[in-house]
Amino acid sequence: MSRRNHLHDEMRWRAVGMLQAGARQSAVARELNVHRSVIHRLWNHYQRDQNASKRRGSGRRRITTTADDHYLLQCDRRRGTLTARQLASQFSAAAGRPISRQTVAQTA
């Protein structure tokens, strides 16, 4: 069986359709070339929520938006000698909200 990060929505709905038609989980797993536990979790998720689409990931929310990241990268390119602390200070003054040095270092 090949290794995958996740099933695409098309494959998820295909699996649900096969299961609703009466196919066994092991047969669906073999057909889609995934482990049986993937199909088992998908089927449980579908039965609970009536939805086979991928669930939104958990985790910490991002502080910066895509536009903020773009702005930081532009500032970094314009003045390549600024430190992350200086960029954070400049961003905080421009955006009106604080941002940490670590966030800038990971972004720029």
N, C-alpha and C positions, 0 to 999 in steps of 0.2 A: 504494500500500500504506500502511495506517495505521501510525503509530508506536506501539509498545507497550514497556513495561518488561520484561515477561516473559509467557510463555504460562501460563495457569492449568493445573492438573493435568488437568482434564477435557479441555482442548484437546490437551495433550501425549499423553494416552492415545489420543485420537481419531486423532491423527497417526500414532502407532505402529501402531494397528489398520489404518489405510489403507495404510501401508507394508508391513505383514505380508501384506496382501491383494494386494500386487503393484503398487500405485500408484507412479508415479514421484515423486521428491522435488519436482520443479517443479510437478506437478499438486497435490500436497498443500499446498505453499506457496501456490499460487493459491487453493485452496479455503479455506484458513484465513486468507488475507490477510496473510501474513508473508513475509519474504524467504527465499529458498531456503537461505541459509546457516544460518538458524535451524533449519530442518528437518534439514539435514545434521548440525549439531552435536547435535541431539536424537537422531537415529538412531545416531550414533556413541556417544553416552552410553548409550543403551539397549542396544546390542550389547555394550558393554564391561561394564556393571553389571547388565543385565537389570532396569533400573528407569528409568522415565520421569519420576519425580517430581523436583521442583526440588531441586538440591543445596543443602546448607547453605552459607551464605555464609562467606567467609573474612574475616579482619580481626581487629582487636584485640578481646579480650573485655571486656565491661563490668565496671567495678569495683563499681559500685553496683547493687543490685537494684531492682526496682520499688518495694518497700516502703521502701528507703532513699531513693529519689527522693521518695516521698510524704512521708516524715518531714522531709526537707529543705524541701520546699515548705510544709509546715505551720509549721515553725520560721520560715521567711521571712515568711509571712503574719502570724504572731503578733507578731513583732518586725521590722517592716519597716526598722528603722534599722541592723540588723547588717550588717557587711561580709561578703564571701565568706570572708575569712580567719577571721573570728569564727565564722561558721557551720561552717566546716571544723573548727575547734577544738572547738566544741560537739558536732558529730557524732562526732568521734574519741573524745571522752570518753564519750559515750553508747554508741557501738557497739563501742568497744574496738579499733578498727582505724583506721589513718591514712587520710586522704583529702585530696587536694590542693585548693588554693584554686581552681585552674582547673576541676576537676571540679564543684565547688559552683557556680561561676559559670555553667557550661554547663547545669547541672541546674535551678537555681533561677531 
